[in-house]
Amino acid sequence: MSMQRTITISTRGQGLCEITSQAATFVREADMDIALLTLFVRHTSCSLLIQENADPDVRRDLDQFFRRLVPPADDASMRYLVHRDEGADDMPAHIKAALTATSLSIPVTAGRLALGTWQGIYLFEHRDAPHRREVVLHLA
């Protein structure tokens, strides 16, 4: 048996949006004892992460690290970029998504996500403007 659902996440611009509760609710409603949850984001300028969910400084530091690692296209260090169709954050967002993951797999044990104590699931928005992002949850 398998189940699938698509959830929509509204972002506020660059940064991490925790979606652990939506994934946990989906798993709980599926009522499967042992399974594998696959999450897949249907966009090329955001990604998915499993990361610490206790200290908000971790999310801020990750966001700042990626901003420094891949600055906007109008930064002098990025002048080699050609793709700029949607602004200075467009191609850098694609690069950040290429460096991270567009899908995750999480075991389900005893009907619950087998995440560690401090782990949470995040959609990592790489664009400056708010977006509505779709994440497909598949449980099998």
Backbone torsions as a table, in degrees:
resi	resn	phi	psi	omega
1	MET	NA	143.1	175.5
2	SER	-141.5	159.0	178.6
3	MET	-137.1	153.9	178.8
4	GLN	-145.0	144.2	177.2
5	ARG	-149.6	145.3	174.0
6	THR	-108.6	128.0	176.6
7	ILE	-110.5	151.2	178.3
8	THR	-111.5	129.5	-179.0
9	ILE	-114.3	125.8	175.0
10	SER	-94.4	119.0	-179.4
11	THR	-96.4	166.2	178.0
12	ARG	-110.6	17.5	-173.3
13	GLY	110.0	-167.1	-174.8
14	GLN	-54.1	138.1	176.8
15	GLY	140.2	179.7	-176.6
16	LEU	-101.1	132.5	176.7
17	CYS	-115.8	117.5	-178.7
18	GLU	-73.7	131.6	179.7
19	ILE	-124.2	18.1	-178.6
20	THR	-58.2	-43.9	-175.7
21	SER	-64.7	-37.9	177.8
22	GLN	-65.0	-41.3	178.5
23	ALA	-66.8	-42.4	-179.8
24	ALA	-64.5	-39.2	177.6
25	THR	-63.3	-44.7	177.9
26	PHE	-58.0	-46.2	-179.5
27	VAL	-64.5	-44.4	179.9
28	ARG	-60.9	-44.0	-179.3
29	GLU	-67.4	-27.0	179.9
30	ALA	-71.4	-25.6	176.6
31	ASP	55.5	46.9	175.3
32	MET	-108.0	133.4	-178.0
33	ASP	-74.0	-48.6	179.7
34	ILE	-129.7	129.2	-178.0
35	ALA	-164.3	-176.2	174.7
36	LEU	-131.1	123.2	176.1
37	LEU	-93.7	125.3	173.2
38	THR	-110.7	131.5	175.0
39	LEU	-114.4	136.7	-179.1
40	PHE	-138.2	125.1	178.3
41	VAL	-93.2	132.7	-172.0
42	ARG	-94.4	41.3	-177.1
43	HIS	-144.7	159.9	-177.4
44	THR	-107.4	5.8	-179.8
45	SER	-128.4	25.7	170.9
46	CYS	-150.2	172.8	-176.6
47	SER	-151.1	-178.5	179.7
48	LEU	-121.5	144.0	179.0
49	LEU	-140.8	149.8	162.7
50	ILE	-105.9	125.0	-173.5
51	GLN	-151.3	169.4	178.5
52	GLU	-58.4	137.8	180.0
53	ASN	-118.0	10.9	-178.0
54	ALA	-93.6	-45.4	-174.6
55	ASP	-106.2	113.7	-179.1
56	PRO	-62.2	-18.6	177.1
57	ASP	-63.1	-30.5	178.1
58	VAL	-61.7	-45.7	179.2
59	ARG	-63.8	-44.0	178.5
60	ARG	-61.7	-44.4	-178.9
61	ASP	-64.9	-41.6	177.0
62	LEU	-61.4	-44.8	179.3
63	ASP	-59.7	-46.2	180.0
64	GLN	-66.1	-38.3	177.7
65	PHE	-59.8	-48.1	-178.8
66	PHE	-68.4	-31.9	175.5
67	ARG	-64.6	-37.8	178.8
68	ARG	-76.4	-37.8	-179.2
69	LEU	-64.8	-41.4	-178.7
70	VAL	-130.4	87.8	-179.4
71	PRO	-72.1	169.7	178.1
72	PRO	-59.8	157.6	-177.3
73	ALA	-63.2	-22.0	179.6
74	ASP	-84.2	-1.2	173.0
75	ASP	-72.0	141.4	-177.0
76	ALA	-56.9	-32.8	-178.7
77	SER	-71.8	-11.0	-176.8
78	MET	-111.7	14.4	-175.1
79	ARG	-62.5	-17.3	178.7
80	TYR	-71.3	-16.3	-177.8
81	LEU	-66.9	137.8	179.7
82	VAL	-101.8	-42.5	-176.8
83	HIS	-73.6	109.4	-179.5
84	ARG	-138.2	24.0	-173.1
85	ASP	-55.3	-35.3	-174.4
86	GLU	-115.1	20.1	176.1
87	GLY	112.8	178.4	-174.6
88	ALA	-68.2	-17.5	179.8
89	ASP	-96.9	-3.5	-172.9
90	ASP	-66.6	-65.2	-178.0
91	MET	-64.6	-40.6	175.3
92	PRO	-57.1	-34.7	176.9
93	ALA	-65.1	-39.5	177.3
94	HIS	-65.0	-39.3	178.7
95	ILE	-63.8	-45.5	179.7
96	LYS	-61.7	-40.0	178.0
97	ALA	-65.4	-35.0	178.7
98	ALA	-69.0	-27.8	-179.6
99	LEU	-83.2	-15.0	-177.4
100	THR	-114.7	-147.8	-174.5
101	ALA	-126.1	145.1	173.5
102	THR	-101.7	-6.0	175.4
103	SER	-144.5	153.9	178.1
104	LEU	-135.1	151.7	172.8
105	SER	-125.5	129.0	-178.3
106	ILE	-130.9	124.2	176.8
107	PRO	-64.5	148.9	172.5
108	VAL	-112.3	124.7	-179.0
109	THR	-127.8	129.7	-178.8
110	ALA	53.8	37.3	176.3
111	GLY	75.9	11.5	-178.8
112	ARG	-132.1	153.0	174.7
113	LEU	-59.6	134.3	-178.3
114	ALA	-88.3	43.7	177.8
115	LEU	-76.7	151.6	174.6
116	GLY	-71.7	169.9	-174.8
117	THR	-52.6	-43.8	-174.5
118	TRP	-105.1	13.9	-177.5
119	GLN	-93.1	140.6	173.0
120	GLY	-135.0	162.6	179.1
121	ILE	-102.5	132.2	-176.5
122	TYR	-130.2	142.5	163.0
123	LEU	-90.8	127.4	-177.9
124	PHE	-105.9	102.3	179.9
125	GLU	-78.6	130.3	-178.5
126	HIS	-109.2	-1.8	179.1
127	ARG	-98.1	154.0	-179.3
128	ASP	-72.1	-40.2	-175.8
129	ALA	-82.8	154.1	173.7
130	PRO	-61.8	145.9	178.8
131	HIS	-138.8	160.3	170.4
132	ARG	-105.5	117.1	-174.3
133	ARG	-112.6	141.4	177.9
134	GLU	-104.8	133.2	176.1
135	VAL	-124.0	124.4	177.8
136	VAL	-89.9	127.8	175.3
137	LEU	-107.0	125.3	-179.2
138	HIS	-128.8	125.6	-178.4
139	LEU	-118.6	124.4	179.3
140	ALA	-142.8	NA	NA
